[in-house]
Amino acid sequence: MNYRSAGPKDDMNSFLSVIQKPLITERATNLKALSNQYVFRVATGATKSDIKAAVEQLFKVTVLSVNTMRVHGKFRRLGSARGAYRPDWKKAIVALKAGQEIRPGEESK
């Protein structure tokens, strides 16, 4: 799935649809502190080049590498109901150039 489109306003909306939210976990915090890597939940159809372009445009940083993985949905129950699987999703680990950082809640306008 290609998220690029013609206009600059549409580009910003497509970048926002690629990067869904940052993941704040113990592992993600360690990656940030030790390796200058950030972890995001991304659209399942996004490619590594889509993710790299979105992070560079949204946060005005230089991306060195992008690693992605598909996370399978877990089986969940609620009470005595039979239950169902949560949807599958995609995770991206983005490595930034040394000396650059992404502050939480800060997006370039």
C-alpha positions as CSV (number, residue, x, y, z in Angstrom):
1,M,0.0,0.0,0.0
2,N,1.5,3.3,-1.0
3,Y,0.7,6.3,1.2
4,R,2.0,9.0,-1.0
5,S,-0.4,11.5,-2.7
6,A,-0.2,14.7,-4.7
7,G,-0.7,17.7,-2.4
8,P,1.3,18.8,0.6
9,K,-1.8,18.8,2.9
10,D,-2.5,15.2,1.8
11,D,1.1,14.2,2.4
12,M,0.9,15.3,6.0
13,N,-2.4,13.3,6.5
14,S,-0.8,10.2,4.9
15,F,2.2,10.5,7.1
16,L,-0.1,10.7,10.1
17,S,-1.9,7.6,9.0
18,V,1.4,5.6,8.6
19,I,2.6,6.4,12.2
20,Q,-0.3,5.5,14.5
21,K,1.3,6.0,17.9
22,P,4.6,5.6,19.8
23,L,5.0,2.5,22.0
24,I,6.1,3.2,25.5
25,T,7.3,-0.1,27.1
26,E,10.3,-1.1,29.2
27,R,12.1,-2.4,26.1
28,A,11.3,0.7,24.1
29,T,12.7,2.9,26.9
30,N,15.9,0.8,27.0
31,L,16.3,1.1,23.2
32,K,15.9,4.8,23.3
33,A,18.4,5.2,26.1
34,L,21.1,2.8,24.8
35,S,20.7,2.9,21.0
36,N,18.8,6.0,20.1
37,Q,16.0,3.9,18.6
38,Y,12.3,4.6,18.9
39,V,9.4,2.2,18.6
40,F,6.1,3.0,16.9
41,R,2.9,1.2,16.1
42,V,2.4,1.7,12.3
43,A,-0.2,0.9,9.6
44,T,-0.1,-2.8,8.6
45,G,0.3,-2.0,5.0
46,A,3.2,0.5,5.5
47,T,6.6,-0.3,4.0
48,K,10.0,0.5,5.5
49,S,10.4,3.4,3.1
50,D,7.0,4.7,4.0
51,I,7.8,4.6,7.7
52,K,11.2,6.3,7.1
53,A,9.7,9.1,5.1
54,A,6.9,9.6,7.6
55,V,9.3,9.9,10.6
56,E,11.6,12.2,8.8
57,Q,8.8,14.5,7.7
58,L,6.8,14.5,10.9
59,F,9.7,14.9,13.4
60,K,12.4,16.5,11.2
61,V,15.1,14.0,12.0
62,T,17.4,11.7,10.0
63,V,16.5,8.0,10.0
64,L,19.4,5.5,9.7
65,S,17.4,2.3,9.6
66,V,13.9,0.9,10.1
67,N,13.1,-2.6,11.4
68,T,9.6,-3.9,11.2
69,M,7.7,-6.8,12.6
70,R,4.1,-8.1,12.5
71,V,2.6,-8.8,15.9
72,H,-0.1,-11.4,16.0
73,G,-3.3,-10.6,17.9
74,K,-3.8,-12.4,21.2
75,F,-6.9,-14.4,22.1
76,R,-8.9,-12.5,24.7
77,R,-12.1,-13.4,26.7
78,L,-14.5,-11.2,28.6
79,G,-16.3,-13.0,31.4
80,S,-17.9,-16.2,30.4
81,A,-18.1,-15.2,26.7
82,R,-16.2,-17.4,24.3
83,G,-13.8,-14.7,23.3
84,A,-12.0,-13.6,20.1
85,Y,-8.7,-12.7,18.7
86,R,-7.4,-9.1,18.8
87,P,-6.4,-7.8,15.4
88,D,-2.8,-8.2,14.1
89,W,-0.7,-5.1,14.0
90,K,2.7,-3.9,12.9
91,K,5.6,-2.5,15.0
92,A,8.5,-0.5,13.7
93,I,11.8,0.2,15.4
94,V,13.4,3.4,14.0
95,A,17.1,4.2,14.5
96,L,18.0,7.9,14.4
97,K,21.3,9.7,13.7
98,A,23.4,10.3,16.8
99,G,22.6,13.5,18.6
100,Q,19.0,13.6,17.4
101,E,15.9,12.8,19.4
102,I,12.1,12.7,19.3
103,R,10.4,14.3,22.2
104,P,7.0,12.8,23.2
105,G,4.0,14.8,22.0
106,E,6.2,17.0,19.9
107,E,5.4,17.0,16.2
108,S,6.8,19.5,13.7
109,K,4.2,21.8,12.2
